[in-house]
């Protein structure tokens, strides 16, 4: 890559991260006439540890941008909780959701952002950012330096590069590893074929963790789990390469074992750690944070991707509305965004934190909670959705 010389080129909005939050922001900003550049350090198609469930709240946004890819996804009409005793309890969604792999979703959104006019820089990591002084062009801005040495400048900055990132010049989660700040959780996932089909996202709780099993495109199933490391150390575990066997040793859930019996793993096992479900911050010094970069919501809520999409779009909207006479007042946009994001997700994080206690409850408590699902599930679903102010 050539190193930029002379005066760095300006864009109105720089987006770091090409996942759902970053691409949703780029699409909204382009729609509003902003000049946008997006950096993504990985190449597509790429995989992520994710439940790969698109809640009904996410679908209207996606139908606008990636209808073709979305139609490949599997219809999911209900949520089903399975107790170790073999009893299943379910509730129906008011509207169907979809199961779509992150490989398909993220690549489709990336292509849509490029088609909308965003400058897309794939395979390039931004390693450093810093505030730059006002000039004749902008009231203030940001300078970005990539790992390859390219220098760019932007009036506004949006960070949407996931839950565990490091960028010089910003207080990054990976550098805030203070005692107690990072929980001892790990996530793992793999795709399977030959799983008997259901129109449900299936949840399997066990003391110290849970596993979600959901249909995705092409008749495949995604198995994704969140497990406390203490359970991994105590379990009769095998290598992660055989995900079903590893999960059987950790979860010891006979119903889950039966669901995966005869299934064939068709992707490598993907794992990630540490995981720490918690809200972080919405902005720093005028830079906006969206998606998992602003906080990681427990996967069992099923709304993580939706929150990423909505928060990215909200951030771009606030930045566009703070533009006047060719300049973006990113600090004013950051204040508005922080207030609205807090209002939209506060209840989701509160309820998820309360429900998290079930992960460490005994099997009898988990079974009792599952039995309450038919009448409680719809209420919890409503209370853990994105709530943007009208």
URGI-V945379 format. One line per field, one symbol per residue. ss: DSSP state (H for helix, E for strand, - for the rest). psi: psi as a letter, one per 40 degrees, with the letter a starting at -180 (. if undefined). A space follows every 10 residues. Layout:
ss = ???
psi = ???
//
This chain:
ss = ---------E EEEEEE---H HHHHHHHHHH H----EEEEE ---------- --EE-HHHHH HHHHH-HHHH HH-EEEEEEE EE-----EEE EEEEEEEEE- -HHHHHHHHH HHHHH---EE EE---EEEEE EE-------- EEEEEE---- EEEEEEEEE- -------E-- --HHH----- ----EEEEEE EEE------E EEEEEE--EE EEEEE-HHH- EEEEEEEEHH HHHH------ --HHHHHHHH H--HHHHHHH ---EE----E EEEEE--EE- --EE--EEE- HHHHEE--HH H--HHHHHHH HHHHHHHHHH H-EE--EE-H HHHHHHHHHH HHHHHHHHHH HHHHHHHHHH --HHHHHHHH H-HHHHHHHH HHH-------
psi = hihhiahiii idhhhhhfad dddddddddd deeihihhhh diiiiiiihi efhhiddddd dddddfdddd edihhheihh hhideehhhi iiidiiaihh iddddddddd dddddeeihh giehhheiii iiiiaedidi aihhhideei hiiidihhhf faegihhhei gideeffihe dhifiiiiii iiifhhiifi hhhhiiheai hhhiiaifei ihhhihhidd ddddigiaie dgdddddddd dfhdddddde heihheiihh iiiihghiic idihfehihi aedeihihde deeddddddd dddddddddd eehhfeihgd dddddddddd ddddeddddd ddddddddde iidddddddd dedddddddd ddefihghi.
//
